[in-house]
């Protein structure tokens, strides 16, 4: 099972999982699902949409095999499925898979990995 919350029916969840299994990023690309933006402050006050910042954290959903070096050897990606990563403010290619939004980044574009 994927490590993210799903708010639809079980059949929608299964079809989304199947669509993700059928999508494999190429080379050093990494498919990311961004975390949901916080709509409440720590005190419980609802935040207006204009004050909600960009979400710069996400979960790795799929990775490509890696890039090739000059000898033709594969250099694997530095992240694995399930890693929580810091994203750049701009960049990435937006994808819609089964009405969910995902973003495709190069492995070298990711800023860091969060450790528990």
Buried (B, 14 or more C-beta within 10 A) or exposed (E): EBEBEEEEEEEBBEBBBEEBEEBEBEBBBBBBBBBEEEEEEEEEEEEEEEEEEEEEEBBBBBBBBBBEEEEEEEEEBBBEEEBBBEBEEEEBEEBEBBEBEBBBBBBEBBEEEEEE
